[in-house]
Structures are given as structure tokens and as C-alpha cells.
Amino acid sequence: MLMTPGPTAVPVPVRDAMSRELINPDVDPEFDAIYADLVDRLERVYGVAEDGRAPRDIAVLGGEGILGLEAAIASLVEPGTEVLCLSNGLYGDGFAEFVESYGGEATLVSAEYDEPLPLDDLDAVLDDGDHAFDVATTVHCETPTGTLNELGPVLDRLEAADEETITVVDAVSSLGGVPVPTERIDVCLGASQKCFSAPPGLATAAISDRAWAAMEERDPDSLYTNLLPWRDTSGGFPYTHLTTNVVALDAALSLLLDEGIDDAYARHEAAAARCRERGAALGLDPYPDPARSSPTVTAFHVPGRAERLQRALREDHDVTVATGLDEFADNILRIGHMGHNARTERVDEAMDALAAVLDE
């Protein structure tokens, strides 16, 4: 039983779709139709197809979700580009590393990983007049700690300071399970293996017209980390696409949309509430404060015990969960209730196993 915060369990209809006969995406026109359907479904999940919303183009890249993060920076940053990186987690910090690797000038405004985004520090940086930021980055859900960041106040401040700043948001582990204010984000990033419950292998992006314009000015030399070739795929794809992954994600999104996106959000909320209720009954401390925890993943603070608990769950109860990352590797145990796993009965099964392990 796979209860990690990505990759998630893949439901049977998605696995069935993957077993279909392989088609060649470079020469078979059937693939063009499949990709067009996929883009249409992603537009509905992102919300960009709704009336009154700012237009966004959808790109689906062949690569794990981190490709989307790097591609966004590679496509927008060149030597001298000033980038504000707002962070309270591992992936927020990682944006600054990407910026520097592409020659940009990163200003990292960060908080401790169990704290909210540092809005006062953000105000100070925006007000000091020392920077004119071309790009700003942040993370919606920091998967390693289960933190869900409130984006509205951040976007308000960025727009008030300089409405020309291009915003890049990692919504990889929230999109499809939590509402995301996509209409206010220039590059909103997702991935197949999180709330969509498809296999790892595809990165998604909703990209605004002004972000495309900024990319055209940059015109990066790379291919695989360049978003520009995905703006118009009517003449073919930049490289051979991952046919089976595309079919799988299309099937997964069909399930999500048949359910209804609002119902999916409610299902994630219910699963998260059950997980935290069960954890409290077991005497487990949440990390971070539950008010800032994501509906897609719950992190418990178990100092010095995470790896042992994870191993016992897997070996004795056939339940796979995740630990923390880096310095949190043995201090945080994470239960993924996202996508197909965001069901109270699956949460109960995992927490029953955890209760047994704690008793043992």
C-alpha cells in the first residue's frame, strides 16, 4: 500500500490505459489528438479554460516534476537577471540554486521550515529599492514538511511592488488537490505523480503571455530545459514524447474531472482531517502547525524514529510512507493522502498499521 506524498498509488483505469499498444508520437496523428485532449483536461484542472480567467497556455514536458522547476528558471533567467526567491522549505531554497546555476542573481528571502513565509522580510526587501526583480519564485506546498503556503498575500505584495515581475510557483504537490490561484501566476508548475495519481514522468506548466514574451527575449540555448518550443506543438514536439505517460495522465485527469474538481478538493480535506485526528489519538505531534498543513500530506514530528517506523510499516504491514528529507530524514514521518490515496478508508488502513507499529 503506497501512501507516500508522491509518487502516489496509480488506480486501475490508469494502469489499463498504460497497457494499450504503443503508438509513435512523432509520426502517428492519433498522438496529436491524445495530446490535445490532455491539454484540454489540464486547462480545466488549472482553471484557465473558465470564462473571465486570464489566458494561459499549457505545456506538458517529458520528465519528472523537477524538470518543470528547472525549465522555468532556464527559460526566464540569464546572467544578470534579478530573481526574488521566497522560501520556507527545501524546494523554495532550491529555486535560488537553480537561479544561480543559470547565472542569475538570486535574493533569497527565507524562513525556518516550520514557519510561514516571511512576509515582513519580503516587505523589507521590496521596499528597500535596491532591486528591480525580473522574476519571483515561491512554493505552494512544501512536500518535505507538508506545509501549504498562502499565496494571496505574496502575490498582492509582488503585484503592488512591480506588476511587471514574472511569478513562478511550484504547485507540484497541490495542483488537483488544493485550489491554486492560477490566474495570478505567470508560470504555474505541476507534475503527473502527485494529486493526479499518474506515474512519474511528466511535468506540466500553465504559462502566461507575458511569461512567453520574457522567454522569447531570453531565448535559451538549451532544448530539454527550454519551455519555448512547447508554445506551439502543431508542427511537432521538441523531442519524442513519453507516449505511455501521456496516455496515463490523460486517463488520470479524466477520472479527476469526472469526479468534479470541487469534490476532489473536499475529499482531500476529509482525508487530511482523518489523518490528523488519528495521529493526535496516537500522541503524534504534527509538523508544522496544523493550520499551515496541506490537505495533500501530513507530516508528524517523530525525532530519531522516522526511519525505523517507516521500515517497520513497510516490512511488517506492507504500507509504504515517507520520511523527511536532508536533516529531517529521521525526524519527520509523512503520510501522503493525495490523489487516489485521498480517501478516509485508505488513511485509516495506513494509520491502523502505524498504531500497530507504535504498540510494537
C-alpha positions in Angstrom: 0.0 0.0 0.0 1.7 3.1 -1.3 0.9 6.1 1.0 3.7 8.4 0.1 3.3 12.1 -0.9 4.3 11.3 -4.5 4.6 9.1 -6.3 1.1 8.0 -5.4 -0.8 4.8 -6.0 -2.0 4.6 -9.6 -5.6 3.5 -10.0 -6.6 0.6 -12.2 -8.1 2.6 -15.1 -4.8 4.5 -15.4 -2.8 1.3 -15.4 -5.1 -0.2 -18.0 -4.5 2.8 -20.2 -0.8 2.3 -20.0 -1.2 -1.3 -21.3 -2.5 -0.2 -24.7 -0.5 -0.8 -27.8 2.3 1.8 -28.1 1.9 4.5 -30.8 4.7 6.6 -32.3 4.3 10.2 -31.1 6.5 11.5 -33.9 4.5 10.1 -36.9 1.1 9.0 -35.8 -1.5 11.7 -35.9 -3.5 9.8 -33.2 -1.0 11.1 -30.7 -1.7 14.7 -31.6 -5.3 14.2 -30.7 -4.4 12.5 -27.5 -2.1 15.3 -26.5 -4.8 17.9 -27.4 -7.2 16.1 -25.2 -4.7 16.1 -22.4 -4.1 19.8 -22.7 -7.8 20.4 -22.7 -8.2 18.5 -19.4 -5.2 20.3 -17.9 -6.8 23.6 -18.8 -9.8 22.6 -16.8 -7.8 21.4 -13.8 -5.7 24.6 -13.8 -8.8 26.6 -14.3 -7.5 28.5 -17.3 -10.4 27.5 -19.5 -13.1 29.2 -17.4 -14.7 32.4 -18.5 -13.2 35.5 -17.1 -9.8 34.0 -16.3 -6.5 35.3 -17.8 -5.4 33.1 -20.7 -2.7 30.5 -20.1 -1.0 28.1 -22.5 -0.4 24.5 -21.2 2.9 22.7 -21.7 3.5 19.1 -20.8 7.2 18.1 -20.7 8.7 14.7 -20.7 10.4 14.5 -17.3 9.8 14.3 -13.6 8.3 17.3 -11.9 11.6 18.9 -11.0 12.2 19.4 -14.7 9.4 21.9 -14.7 11.1 23.9 -11.9 14.5 24.0 -13.7 12.9 24.6 -17.1 11.0 27.7 -15.8 14.3 29.2 -14.5 16.3 28.1 -17.6 13.7 29.8 -19.8 13.5 33.1 -17.8 16.9 33.6 -16.3 20.2 34.7 -17.9 23.3 36.3 -16.4 22.2 39.4 -14.6 18.6 38.5 -14.2 17.4 39.5 -10.7 15.2 36.9 -9.1 13.4 37.1 -5.7 13.1 33.6 -4.2 10.7 33.4 -1.3 11.1 30.3 0.7 10.3 28.3 3.9 11.4 24.9 2.6 13.7 22.7 0.6 12.1 23.4 -2.8 11.9 27.1 -2.2 15.6 27.2 -1.4 16.2 25.1 -4.5 14.8 27.8 -6.8 17.7 30.0 -5.7 20.2 27.3 -6.5 18.7 27.0 -10.0 18.8 30.7 -10.5 22.5 30.9 -9.6 23.3 27.9 -11.8 21.9 29.8 -14.8 23.9 33.0 -13.9 21.0 34.9 -12.3 21.2 37.0 -9.2 19.1 35.3 -6.5 17.8 37.2 -3.5 16.7 34.5 -1.1 14.1 35.7 1.5 13.6 32.7 3.7 12.1 31.4 7.0 12.6 28.3 9.1 11.0 25.3 7.6 8.3 25.2 10.3 7.4 28.9 9.9 5.1 30.6 7.5 6.5 32.6 4.5 8.3 35.7 5.9 6.0 38.4 4.7 7.7 41.1 6.8 11.1 40.3 5.3 9.5 40.3 1.9 8.1 43.8 2.5 11.5 45.0 3.6 13.2 43.7 0.5 10.5 45.1 -1.8 10.6 48.5 -0.1 14.4 49.0 0.1 14.6 50.0 -3.6 17.9 48.1 -4.1 16.4 45.6 -6.5 14.2 45.5 -9.6 13.1 41.9 -9.7 12.5 40.4 -13.1 11.2 37.1 -11.7 9.9 35.9 -8.3 9.6 32.3 -7.2 7.9 30.5 -4.4 6.3 27.1 -3.5 2.6 26.5 -2.8 3.0 23.1 -0.9 6.4 22.2 0.5 6.1 18.5 0.3 9.1 17.6 2.6 7.3 19.2 5.6 3.7 19.2 4.5 3.4 23.0 4.6 0.8 24.7 2.5 1.7 28.4 1.9 -0.9 31.1 1.5 -0.2 32.6 -1.9 -2.6 35.5 -1.9 -0.7 37.9 0.4 2.6 37.1 -1.5 1.1 37.8 -4.9 -0.6 41.0 -3.6 2.8 42.3 -2.5 4.6 41.4 -5.6 2.0 43.0 -7.8 2.0 46.2 -5.7 5.8 46.5 -5.8 6.2 45.8 -9.6 3.4 44.5 -11.7 6.0 43.5 -14.4 7.6 40.9 -12.2 7.1 37.4 -13.6 5.8 35.0 -11.0 6.8 31.3 -10.9 5.1 28.9 -8.5 5.8 25.3 -7.7 2.3 23.8 -7.2 3.5 20.3 -7.9 2.0 18.7 -4.8 -1.1 20.9 -4.5 -2.5 21.1 -8.0 -5.6 18.9 -8.3 -5.9 18.6 -4.5 -6.0 22.2 -3.4 -7.3 25.4 -5.1 -4.4 27.3 -6.7 -4.8 30.9 -7.8 -3.5 30.1 -11.3 -5.0 33.3 -12.9 -2.5 35.3 -10.9 0.6 33.2 -11.6 2.7 33.5 -14.8 4.2 30.0 -14.6 2.3 27.5 -12.5 4.1 24.1 -12.3 2.6 20.7 -11.7 3.5 17.0 -12.2 1.9 13.7 -13.0 2.8 11.7 -9.9 1.2 13.8 -7.2 -2.5 14.7 -6.9 -3.2 13.4 -10.5 -2.2 9.8 -9.5 -0.4 9.0 -12.7 3.1 7.6 -12.9 6.1 9.9 -12.5 7.4 11.2 -15.8 5.6 14.4 -16.9 5.9 18.0 -15.8 3.1 20.4 -16.5 3.1 24.2 -16.7 0.4 26.9 -17.3 2.2 29.8 -18.8 1.0 33.4 -19.3 1.5 35.5 -22.5 3.9 37.9 -20.7 6.0 34.9 -19.5 6.2 33.7 -23.0 7.3 37.2 -24.1 10.0 37.2 -21.4 11.2 33.8 -22.6 11.5 35.0 -26.2 13.7 37.8 -25.0 15.9 35.3 -23.2 15.8 32.6 -25.9 17.8 30.0 -24.0 20.2 27.7 -25.9 19.0 24.5 -24.2 16.4 22.2 -25.6 15.2 19.9 -22.8 15.0 22.7 -20.2 13.6 25.2 -22.7 9.8 25.9 -22.4 9.6 27.9 -25.6 9.4 25.0 -28.1 6.2 23.9 -26.2 4.3 27.1 -27.0 3.2 25.7 -30.4 3.4 22.0 -31.0 1.3 22.0 -34.1 4.4 21.3 -36.2 5.7 18.5 -33.9 7.2 18.1 -30.5 10.7 19.2 -29.5 11.6 15.6 -28.8 10.0 12.2 -28.8 7.3 12.4 -26.2 6.7 9.9 -23.4 3.7 8.3 -25.1 2.6 5.9 -22.3 3.0 8.6 -19.7 0.8 11.0 -21.7 -1.9 8.3 -22.1 -1.7 7.6 -18.4 -2.0 11.2 -17.3 -4.9 11.7 -19.7 -6.7 8.8 -18.1 -6.0 10.0 -14.6 -7.3 13.5 -15.4 -10.4 12.0 -16.9 -11.1 10.3 -13.5 -10.5 13.6 -11.7 -12.7 15.6 -13.9 -15.5 13.0 -13.9 -15.5 13.2 -10.1 -15.5 17.0 -10.2 -12.6 19.2 -9.0 -14.5 20.7 -6.1 -15.5 17.2 -4.9 -11.8 16.2 -5.2 -10.8 19.2 -3.0 -13.4 18.2 -0.4 -12.1 14.6 -0.5 -8.5 15.8 0.2 -9.7 17.9 3.1 -11.6 14.9 4.6 -8.6 12.6 4.3 -6.3 15.1 5.8 -8.6 15.7 8.8 -8.9 12.0 9.4 -5.1 11.5 9.2 -4.5 14.3 11.8 -7.3 13.1 14.0 -5.8 9.6 14.1 -2.3 11.0 14.6 -3.5 13.1 17.6 -5.1 10.0 19.1 -1.7 8.2 18.8 0.1 11.1 20.6 1.9 12.2 17.4 2.9 15.8 17.1 2.1 17.5 13.7 4.8 19.3 11.7 4.2 22.2 11.1 1.3 23.8 12.9 -1.9 22.1 11.5 -3.2 25.5 10.4 -0.4 25.6 7.8 -0.6 21.9 6.8 -1.5 20.9 3.3 -4.7 18.8 2.6 -2.4 16.6 0.5 0.2 15.4 3.0 0.5 15.2 6.8 3.9 15.3 8.5 4.4 14.0 12.0 7.4 15.1 14.2 9.0 11.8 15.5 12.6 12.8 16.4 15.0 10.0 15.8 12.3 7.4 14.9 11.1 8.2 11.4 13.3 5.7 9.5 12.6 2.9 12.0 8.9 3.5 11.8 9.0 3.6 8.0 10.9 0.4 7.8 8.5 -1.4 10.2 5.5 -0.2 8.3 6.9 -1.5 5.1 8.3 -4.8 6.3 5.6 -5.8 8.8 2.5 -4.2 7.3 3.2 -3.7 3.6 2.5 0.0 4.0 5.0 2.5 2.4 5.2 6.0 3.8 7.9 8.7 3.5 10.3 10.2 5.9 11.6 13.7 5.8 14.5 14.9 3.6 18.0 16.0 4.5 18.3 17.0 8.2 14.7 15.9 8.7 15.3 12.4 7.3 14.9 10.6 10.7 12.7 13.3 12.4 9.6 13.5 10.2 7.2 10.8 9.1 5.0 11.8 6.1 1.7 10.3 5.2 0.6 11.1 1.6 -3.2 11.5 1.2 -3.2 13.0 -2.3 -4.8 11.9 -5.5 -6.1 8.3 -5.4 -5.0 8.0 -1.8 -7.1 10.9 -0.5 -9.7 8.6 0.9 -10.5 8.2 4.6 -10.6 4.4 4.3 -7.1 4.3 2.9 -5.9 6.8 5.6 -7.5 4.5 8.3 -5.7 1.5 6.9 -2.4 3.2 7.0 -3.0 4.7 10.5 -4.1 1.3 11.8 -0.7 -0.1 10.7 1.1 2.9 12.3 -0.8 2.3 15.5 0.3 -1.3 15.5 3.9 -0.4 14.9 3.9 2.1 17.7 2.4 -0.5 20.0 5.1 -3.0 19.0 
